[in-house]
Amino acid sequence: MTSDEKKKSDNINIDILNELTNIETYELFRKKKSIREISKNLERSPITIGNHIKELEKKEIIKEYGAQIDYEKLGYDITAVIEITISKGKMIEVENQISHLPNIFAVYDITGTYDALVLARFKKRNELSDLVKSINSNEFVIRTNTHLILNIIKEESNFKELLDYEKEKPKG
């Protein structure tokens, strides 16, 4: 593939990702109409769009398709951010162990005062307490610092907004 062909293919991929993150298009995708709809919107053949989507899935750029869940409506009213300081040389090991604990939905390896950042949801305070105690019982965890989320202002990522921002920002 030439560099021009690769750039054209990459541009189609970006356009498809933009379409897939559009809420209306996602609804169509959920109803199995999206490849036709996306091909119509992008003025490309359905076969081309289908091939690009398969390639994006194969490369794990598109990781999954799913619903946006309102966890509060399911009773998960407590969201916690837990900062963790970990013994030298044990960071990845501890982060991997922690990632399998119930209620945890994200574990980040970070820079700064702490080594890891954990996000978790709970229905009850005692569940949060039990999780923090479980993390602190790990011999390689030096300390934790827990924050409770009071209000969720934004909790989703929007590829279209990111693309629009990238197009508008000054180059330099």
Secondary structure by P-SEA (a helix, b strand, c coil): ccaaaaaaaaaaaaaaaaaaacaaaaaaaaacccaaaaaaaacccaaaaaaaaaaaaaaccccccccccccccccccbbbbbbbbbcccaaaaaaaaaaacccccccccccccccbbbbbccccaaaaaaaaaaaaacccccbbbbbbbcccccccccaaaaaaaaaccccc
